[in-house]
Amino acid sequence: MTTVTHAPVLRPTHLDTLEAESVHILREVAGEFERPVILFSGGKDSIVMLHLALKAFWPAPVPFSLLHVDTGHNFPEVLAHRDRVVAEHRLTLHVARVQDFLDDGRLTERPDGTRNPLQTVPLLDAIERHRFDAVCGGGRRDEEKARAKERVFSLRDEFGAWDPRRQRPELWDLYNGRHAPGEHVRVFPLSNWTELDVWQYIEREETELPGIYFAHERQVFARAGMWLTPGTWGGPKDGERVETRLVRYRTVGDMSCTGAVDSGAATVTEVIAEIAASRLTERGATRADDKLSEAAMEDRKREGYF
């Protein structure tokens, strides 16, 4: 009697499924648009998005340039990592600097010192100047309420503004990139990812991140329930005591509004365990600019913010 041995059925993991979807989106962008760009800050979400793009088009070069809106208050460790990655993969990086707009009077410094809301004008200027027709960002739907409203392809008008009523249906992974002259499309390849998914993917792919994401001793001071880094942006104020604590960052942005969290998680595995037990989203826990009002992010998105 002959025994028939069946090969085991290999089922894709949830990370395989997310990766395949993101790769499909990036390839759709390359096929539909003439001048696509990836927003790349050196933060974990943009690093994962670039990693996916490298895989999507390997062995050919990535058919995207990179764009970073530099507030002038970004963490030096993150900028250094950004520049290393760009040099390693021989990519083209465009940097739009908020400071340039402050220097020539197109923007005015805010009383609270934060420059995150000031990124909109330099971003829209760079999109218009370089004629980018698709701008890919690492926004995820678990980050913030307004981001949960957006589709994968999000149409922006000639002023860069977002109108939720103009969003198009996306059935069966069919994406409509049509846009009129002057308009462009924001694209979110990580829409269906969560913070935990991103970290699990980083662990699987052994992706390098800036050390700021892992536990390290740092001088910080308390403000609005967060641990902020001292800097020329305006902190600390009188009465705010600087102390050295063991912290890490869940998200990175403008130093004036991005808080650290107390943590001893020094490895990717330890970070994953910490996130799995957390009941707060990364932005809800560590981004002061999202706490200005219930609709703070949506208001900025309508004006052109990513």
Secondary structure, DSSP 4 states (H G I P E B T S, - for coil): -PPPPPPPPPPPPHHHHHHHHHHHHHHHHHHH-SSEEEE--SSHHHHHHHHHHHHHHTTSPPS-EEEEEE-S-B-HHHHHHHHHHHHHTT--EEEEEHHHHHHTTSS---TT---GGGGHHHHHHHHHHHT-SEEE----TTT-HHHHT--SEEEE-TTS-B-GGGPPP--TT-------TT-EEEE-TTTT--HHHHHHHHHHHT----GGGS-EEEEEEEETTEEE--BTTTBS-TT---EEEEEE-SS--BTTTB-BEE----SHHHHHHHHHH--S-HHHHHBGGGGS-TTHHHHHHHHT--
